[in-house]
Amino acid sequence: MKDDRIKEMIDVYPEDGLLPCAVAHFIAAYLNVEPEEVGRVATETKSRLYQCQLGLFGFGRKGKSGYKITGRKVEVSQDVLEAIKEKAVDGRITCVDLWDISRDSGIVRPEIGNAADSLGLKITPCQLGAFK
C-alpha cells in the first residue's frame, strides 16, 4: 500500500523520470516512511534521483565538470571540519551525520558535503539508497 502511495507521488512530479533528492525526502516525510523506501520505489519506477542535497551528484550531465558541486575551495571553520572528522569511520561518513552537522552548525548541506569531500571522505550510505 505504501509503495503505491510513494509511486503515485513520484508520478505526479512534473519532470518525467527524474526525482530531486529534496522531493524524495519530502515524500518520505509526508508519507511517514523511511527515505530509503522512496529511493527504492524511485529505482523500481526508473526515476533517476538528482540534485543531491550534499552536492554529490545530479547537477548537470554525468561525467562533466558540473555534475557535482563539491570540489570547490572549502570555507568552513576548523570546528566544523573537526566535527566531520570525528563522525568519520574508516574514511567514510554517512549522509545522516553530515545533515546533523549541517543543522548543528547552521552551514548549508552542499557546503558540508563539500567540506567532507575536501577531507577525502567517501559519503555513504545515502539515505535514499543511492550508491548501492
N, C-alpha and C positions, 0 to 999 in steps of 0.2 A: 504493500500500500504506500509506504513512504517513498519507495523508488518511483512509483507513478507520479506522486506529487513533485518530487525532485525533477523528473523528466519534464513534467508539464511546465514548471518554472523555467527550466533551461530552454525549452522550446519557444517560450514567449519572448526570450531575449532577442532583440532585433537583428543582431549580427549572426546570420546562419552559420553554424559550425564553429563559432567562437564563443568563449566564455571568459570574461576577465576574472582574475583572482578575487577582486573585491566583490563582484556579483556572486561568485560561488560561495564566498563566506556569508554574504547577506542571505542567500538561500538557506544555508545551514542554520543560521541564527533564527530565521523566520520559521523554519520547519522544526526547530529544536532537534537537529541531528548533528552528528559529527561532520566536520568539513570533509573528511576522507570519504564519507558516503557520497557527498555531492561530486567529489572528484572521480569516484568510481563510476557513477552514473554518467558523468560527462564523457569519460573514456568509452563506456559502452555505447553511447549515442554518437560517438565520433565528434564530440565537441571539444575543440582544442582550447586548453587553458592558455591565457596570455596575460600580459601586464602584471607579472608577479609584483606583489606589494613590497618586496625587498629588492626589487630591481634586477633579479637574476635572469629573467627571460621574458620574451614576448613584447619587445619594443622595436619592432621592425622585422626585417627578413632574417631568418635564421642563418647564421654563418657570416652575416655582415656586421660592420662595426657598431651599428646602433641597436643590435638585438638585445643587449643587456645594458643597463645603465650603471653597472658597477665598474670599477676600474679607474675612477677619477681620483684626484688628489683628495685625501681624507681630511676633513676639517671638524673633527670631534675631539673632545677633551681626552686627556690621558686617563681620567677616571672611567670614561665610557669604554675606552679600549681595554682597560684592565677588567671591567665588568664582563666584556665579551670573552676575554682570555680565561677568566675564572669559570665561565659556563662551558667552555670548550672541553671536549674529551677526545683524545686521540686524533686531533686535527679536524674535528667536526663540531658543529654547533647546530642545534635544531632551530627551525623557524619559530617555534613557540618561545624559545629562550630569547631570540632576537626581538620578537614582538614585545615580550616583557621588558627587555632593556629599553626599547623604544618608548614604551609607555612610561616607565620609571624615570627616564632621562629627559623626556619631552622632545626628543630628536625624531624626526620623521623616519618611517621604516626604510625608505630607499637609502638614506644616509647610514643607517645602522647596518643594512646589508652591504653597503659599500665599505664600511669600516671592517666588517668581518672578512670581506673579500681581500682587503688590503693586508690583513693579517695572515692570509694564505689558508683560511679555514674553508672547509667544504661545508655547505649549508644543507643539511639533510637530517631527518626526514622532513619533507614538505607536509604541511597539514592537509593538503588536498590529495596527497599521494603521488605527486609528480616526482620524477627522478627514480622511478622503480624500474 
